Amino acid sequence: MTDIQRAMLGDHDAAARLTEQGVLIPCCGNPPILKFHFGIKAWTVECAVNGHIHNTGLCSTKERAIDTWNTRAPILSAEEIERLEAQP
Protein backbone atom coordinates (compact mmCIF):
# COMPACT_ATOMS: atom_id res chain seq x y z
CA MET A 1 0.00 0.00 0.00
CA THR A 2 1.36 3.46 -0.86
CA ASP A 3 1.77 6.36 1.55
CA ILE A 4 -1.08 8.14 -0.23
CA GLN A 5 -3.39 5.17 0.33
CA ARG A 6 -2.27 4.88 3.95
CA ALA A 7 -2.80 8.60 4.56
CA MET A 8 -6.26 8.43 3.01
CA LEU A 9 -7.08 5.71 5.54
CA GLY A 10 -6.03 8.00 8.38
CA ASP A 11 -2.37 7.00 8.88
CA HIS A 12 -0.85 10.24 10.19
CA ASP A 13 2.73 8.94 9.87
CA ALA A 14 2.19 8.44 6.13
CA ALA A 15 0.55 11.88 5.95
CA ALA A 16 3.58 13.40 7.68
CA ARG A 17 5.95 11.81 5.15
CA LEU A 18 3.85 13.19 2.28
CA THR A 19 3.74 16.61 3.92
CA GLU A 20 7.55 16.65 4.18
CA GLN A 21 7.67 15.93 0.44
CA GLY A 22 5.11 18.68 -0.29
CA VAL A 23 2.62 16.13 -1.66
CA LEU A 24 -1.12 16.81 -1.29
CA ILE A 25 -3.40 13.83 -0.70
CA PRO A 26 -6.08 13.61 -3.43
CA CYS A 27 -9.68 14.41 -2.66
CA CYS A 28 -12.84 13.27 -4.46
CA GLY A 29 -10.85 12.08 -7.46
CA ASN A 30 -9.55 15.58 -8.28
CA PRO A 31 -6.17 16.99 -7.38
CA PRO A 32 -6.36 19.58 -4.58
CA ILE A 33 -5.04 23.08 -5.18
CA LEU A 34 -2.65 24.92 -2.88
CA LYS A 35 -3.56 28.64 -2.89
CA PHE A 36 -1.90 31.74 -1.49
CA HIS A 37 -4.25 34.60 -0.66
CA PHE A 38 -2.17 37.75 -1.18
CA GLY A 39 -4.56 40.23 0.47
CA ILE A 40 -4.52 38.39 3.78
CA LYS A 41 -1.19 36.60 3.36
CA ALA A 42 -2.55 33.15 4.14
CA TRP A 43 -2.48 29.70 2.53
CA THR A 44 -5.32 27.23 1.93
CA VAL A 45 -5.76 23.91 0.15
CA GLU A 46 -8.98 23.43 -1.82
CA CYS A 47 -10.74 20.81 -3.89
CA ALA A 48 -14.00 21.44 -5.75
CA VAL A 49 -16.21 18.68 -7.18
CA ASN A 50 -19.71 19.14 -8.53
CA GLY A 51 -20.11 22.45 -6.72
CA HIS A 52 -18.94 21.07 -3.36
CA ILE A 53 -15.80 22.66 -1.96
CA HIS A 54 -13.54 20.96 0.56
CA ASN A 55 -10.86 23.20 2.03
CA THR A 56 -8.60 23.93 4.95
CA GLY A 57 -8.95 27.00 7.07
CA LEU A 58 -6.53 29.86 6.57
CA CYS A 59 -2.96 28.85 7.41
CA SER A 60 0.04 31.09 8.04
CA THR A 61 2.49 28.93 6.07
CA LYS A 62 2.44 26.70 3.01
CA GLU A 63 3.72 23.77 5.06
CA ARG A 64 0.94 24.21 7.67
CA ALA A 65 -1.71 24.25 4.92
CA ILE A 66 -0.33 21.01 3.44
CA ASP A 67 -0.12 19.38 6.88
CA THR A 68 -3.68 20.45 7.75
CA TRP A 69 -4.96 19.04 4.45
CA ASN A 70 -3.02 15.78 4.71
CA THR A 71 -4.10 15.04 8.29
CA ARG A 72 -7.82 15.67 7.88
CA ALA A 73 -10.26 12.86 8.62
CA PRO A 74 -10.20 9.85 6.25
CA ILE A 75 -12.35 10.52 3.19
CA LEU A 76 -12.84 7.01 1.88
CA SER A 77 -16.04 5.03 2.04
CA ALA A 78 -16.09 1.54 3.57
CA GLU A 79 -16.22 0.07 0.04
CA GLU A 80 -13.17 2.07 -1.04
CA ILE A 81 -11.25 0.94 2.04
CA GLU A 82 -12.07 -2.71 1.27
CA ARG A 83 -10.79 -2.29 -2.31
CA LEU A 84 -7.53 -0.76 -1.09
CA GLU A 85 -6.99 -3.50 1.47
CA ALA A 86 -7.55 -6.14 -1.21
CA GLN A 87 -4.70 -4.73 -3.36
CA PRO A 88 -1.32 -6.42 -3.03
Secondary structure, DSSP 8 states (H G I E B T S, - for coil): --HHHHHHTT-HHHHHHHHHHT----BTTB--EEEEETTTTEEEEEEEETTEEEE---BSSHHHHHHHHHTS-----HHHHHHHHH--
